Amino acid sequence: MDTKDTDIFKVLANETRLQILHWLKEPEANFPPQDVDPSTVGVCVSSIQKKTGLAQSTVSHYLSMLEATGLIISTRQGQCTYYRRNEEAFSEFVTHVATEL
């Protein structure tokens, strides 16, 4: 097991971060309508923060951790940063776990 595996497992060990990933899997069902397509661009950080009910700094830290592992991708448009799941990274991780661990 390498450092990236350990980092992903650490990130997934937090219930709120798992919940964010779950919400981002179906953004249209879990967040209010936005000015952008949530499935291709993502969900604005303020919408994620409101849904969690946590402080903005905590949510930003959680999203940074998820992005550092490659599980989510951020896109900056105007004053908002949008986040979406990186489905390719999920597929690679699942395959890696199934074949290597």
RODO-2510 file (C-alpha; in nm, 4 decimals, decimal comma):
residues 101
     n   res          X          Y          Z
     1     m     0,0000     0,0000     0,0000
     2     d     0,1387     0,3395    -0,0925
     3     t     0,0964     0,6867     0,0565
     4     k    -0,1840     0,7783    -0,1848
     5     d    -0,3866     0,4764    -0,0679
     6     t    -0,3376     0,5752     0,2938
     7     d    -0,4412     0,9349     0,2191
     8     i    -0,7588     0,8217     0,0440
     9     f    -0,8545     0,5921     0,3305
    10     k    -0,7919     0,8743     0,5801
    11     v    -1,0120     1,1107     0,3800
    12     l    -1,2867     0,8498     0,3533
    13     a    -1,2773     0,7879     0,7290
    14     n    -1,4680     1,1110     0,7990
    15     e    -1,8479     1,0938     0,7882
    16     t    -1,8947     1,4478     0,6561
    17     r    -1,6442     1,4006     0,3743
    18     l    -1,8201     1,0755     0,2808
    19     q    -2,1524     1,2580     0,2848
    20     i    -2,0157     1,5296     0,0538
    21     l    -1,8978     1,2619    -0,1910
    22     h    -2,2398     1,0976    -0,1735
    23     w    -2,4172     1,4300    -0,2431
    24     l    -2,1841     1,5086    -0,5331
    25     k    -2,2653     1,1724    -0,6914
    26     e    -2,6150     1,3075    -0,7701
    27     p    -2,5811     1,6859    -0,7462
    28     e    -2,9163     1,7649    -0,9112
    29     a    -3,0980     1,5627    -0,6440
    30     n    -2,9001     1,6996    -0,3497
    31     f    -2,8478     2,0705    -0,4185
    32     p    -3,0647     2,3605    -0,5365
    33     p    -3,0474     2,4646    -0,9039
    34     q    -2,7392     2,6628    -1,0038
    35     d    -2,6254     2,8826    -1,2909
    36     v    -2,4038     2,5996    -1,4195
    37     d    -2,4540     2,2313    -1,4976
    38     p    -2,3627     2,0564    -1,1709
    39     s    -2,2804     1,7266    -1,3410
    40     t    -2,0151     1,8815    -1,5668
    41     v    -1,8977     2,1904    -1,3743
    42     g    -1,9871     2,0992    -1,0174
    43     v    -2,1581     2,2452    -0,7131
    44     c    -2,0644     2,5836    -0,5675
    45     v    -1,8763     2,5600    -0,2400
    46     s    -2,1364     2,7812    -0,0694
    47     s    -2,4111     2,5271    -0,1488
    48     i    -2,1976     2,2467    -0,0060
    49     q    -2,1240     2,4533     0,3041
    50     k    -2,4929     2,5309     0,3602
    51     k    -2,5894     2,1654     0,3248
    52     t    -2,3283     2,0508     0,5779
    53     g    -2,4137     2,3236     0,8291
    54     l    -2,0436     2,3499     0,9128
    55     a    -1,8189     2,6548     0,9097
    56     q    -1,6938     2,7656     0,5690
    57     s    -1,3325     2,7097     0,6748
    58     t    -1,4055     2,3497     0,7788
    59     v    -1,5833     2,2701     0,4534
    60     s    -1,3036     2,4318     0,2505
    61     h    -1,0500     2,2198     0,4369
    62     y    -1,2506     1,9023     0,3746
    63     l    -1,2829     1,9848     0,0050
    64     s    -0,9087     2,0554    -0,0179
    65     m    -0,8376     1,7152     0,1338
    66     l    -1,0722     1,5438    -0,1127
    67     e    -0,9164     1,7321    -0,4018
    68     a    -0,5628     1,6450    -0,2893
    69     t    -0,6494     1,2754    -0,3178
    70     g    -0,7981     1,3299    -0,6639
    71     l    -1,1490     1,2221    -0,5635
    72     i    -1,2976     1,5605    -0,6574
    73     i    -1,2124     1,8278    -0,9121
    74     s    -1,2524     2,2022    -0,8626
    75     t    -1,3357     2,4633    -1,1239
    76     r    -1,3248     2,8355    -1,0533
    77     q    -1,5864     3,0485    -1,2302
    78     g    -1,6371     3,4070    -1,1248
    79     q    -1,6572     3,4329    -0,7481
    80     c    -1,7399     3,0677    -0,6873
    81     t    -1,5370     2,7501    -0,6846
    82     y    -1,7349     2,4498    -0,8050
    83     y    -1,6628     2,0917    -0,7028
    84     r    -1,7545     1,7660    -0,8744
    85     r    -1,6591     1,4031    -0,8280
    86     n    -1,3740     1,2590    -1,0308
    87     e    -1,5397     0,9340    -1,1371
    88     e    -1,2236     0,8162    -1,3131
    89     a    -1,0299     0,8391    -0,9851
    90     f    -1,3028     0,6389    -0,8087
    91     s    -1,2843     0,3669    -1,0742
    92     e    -0,9067     0,3503    -1,0521
    93     f    -0,9163     0,3333    -0,6723
    94     v    -1,1787     0,0570    -0,6684
    95     t    -0,9797    -0,1456    -0,9227
    96     h    -0,6603    -0,0911    -0,7253
    97     v    -0,8241    -0,2027    -0,3987
    98     a    -0,9777    -0,5086    -0,5665
    99     t    -0,6534    -0,6215    -0,7289
   100     e    -0,3811    -0,5059    -0,4902
   101     l    -0,5197    -0,5260    -0,1360
***
